[in-house]
């Protein structure tokens, strides 16, 4: 059974930084496109960033210039470096692996940006 396990969430002050990690197991990691999504209370889940198998990246406009997605295929891990965090970034962040019709989700990690 495929497992995606997020880590690195927590409480941070506005303007601070966090790095999220998502470790994948029981999956041929390198052939999956990876993504980070987030869901704030009362909101729908939204796509934050993606990285293709070849390393191409996309970002939602609200995080461009502040967040960076990367992957390490040797470690079966995808990262989300989050800088200049804002209170509106507060959400549960989910890792996603996708290949054609197959998609897998982690259980999420909570990020709270507050003073």
HELIX and SHEET records of a PDB file:
HELIX    1   1 UNK A   29  UNK A   31  5                                   3    
HELIX    2   2 UNK A   61  UNK A   63  5                                   3    
HELIX    3   3 UNK A   87  UNK A   89  5                                   3    
SHEET    1   A 4 UNK A   3  UNK A   7  0                                        
SHEET    2   A 4 UNK A  18  UNK A  25 -1                                        
SHEET    3   A 4 UNK A  77  UNK A  82 -1                                        
SHEET    4   A 4 UNK A  67  UNK A  72 -1                                        
SHEET    1   B 6 UNK A  10  UNK A  12  0                                        
SHEET    2   B 6 UNK A 109  UNK A 113  1                                        
SHEET    3   B 6 UNK A  91  UNK A  99 -1                                        
SHEET    4   B 6 UNK A  33  UNK A  39 -1                                        
SHEET    5   B 6 UNK A  46  UNK A  51 -1                                        
SHEET    6   B 6 UNK A  57  UNK A  59 -1                                        
SHEET    1   C 4 UNK A  10  UNK A  12  0                                        
SHEET    2   C 4 UNK A 109  UNK A 113  1                                        
SHEET    3   C 4 UNK A  91  UNK A  99 -1                                        
SHEET    4   C 4 UNK A 102  UNK A 105 -1                                        
END                                                                             
